[in-house]
Amino acid sequence: MSDPDLDDLNLEEDDDLVVLTGEDGEDHPFRLIALLDVDDQQFAMLIPAEQEADDSETADVYLLHYTEDADGMVNFSSIEDPELFAKVQAAAEQAFAEADETTET
């Protein structure tokens, strides 16, 4: 598991914007706030673009499997395994707790 700083992704202003197409066919913009390493896989923490990253206590956080293909194309997919999702959720909670500790000191 990584030890991400939620504010230190080294992304340009618009590089963290991700547009996902929902099952309804509608496009939904999200902000990538962190990547987590769990069980040798990467997972993205996303929040709806209209929510502020520093408002994490009330933000809706989405956890998705994150992969890049050989051409550098990024892909997001649902985490189907409930046990793996629980691990990713715990890693996300730890990342938020560590970010809170960092801002408090």
N, C-alpha and C positions, 0 to 999 in steps of 0.2 A: 504494500500500500504506500502511496506517495504521501508527502507532507506538503500539500499545496498551500500557497498563500492566495486567497481568493482575489486579492487585488493586484497580484503580480504575475500576470500571464504573458507579459511581453507582447500583447496584441495591439495592433493599431486600432484607432477609434472604431472603424467599421469592420475590422477583421474578426471581431468577436460576435458579429451579427450573423445568425443562422436562420434561414427560412425553411420551415418544415411544412410539408403538405399533409393535412389531416385526412382522416378517412372520409370526411365530407367533401374533399377536394379543395378546401379552402387553404390558402397559405397563411401560416402563423409565424411571425418573427419572434426569435428568442435571442438572448444574450448568453454566450458561453462564459460561465464564470469560473470553471475549473475542470481539469482532467484528473481523474483518479486512476491509480493502478491497483487492481484487485485481481488476485489469482492469475497473474501474467497477462491480463487483458486491460484495455483502457475503457473508461466510462466517462461520459460527459455530464456535468452538472449544468443545466440550463434553466433560465428563468424567462418568463415572457418579457419581451423587449420594453414594454411600457412600465415594468416594475424596476425600481432602483436596486442595484446590486447590494448597496449598503443597508437595504431594508429587509435583510434576509430573514428576520424573525417572522415577517408576515408575507414574504414572497412565496409563490408557488414554485417549488423546485422540481424539475423533471430530471430523472436519471435515465440515460440511454447508453447502450453499448456504442463505442466509438471505434471506427476502423478507418484506415487509409489504404487504398489499393496501390498497386505498383506505379500508377500514374499520378499519385498524390491526391486522388479524389477522395474526399471525406464522406463516410457513410455513417448514419445513425440508425440504430434499430432497437426495438424493445428488448428488455431483459426478461426472457421467458421463464427461466429457472427461479422458483421462489427462494431457494436457498442462496443462490448467487445474488439475487436482488437484495436479500436481507444483509449480505456482506457489503454490498455497494452502499446500501442505505446507512449502515453503521460507519463506513468510511466517510460518507458525506457529512454525517453528524459530527464525526471527529474533526473534519476539516473546518466546519463552522465553529466548533468549540475552540479549536486552536486559533482561528482567525479572531474570535472574540477575545481570547487571552492576549493576543498580540496588540489589539487595539486598546486594551485596558492598561497595558504597561507603558 
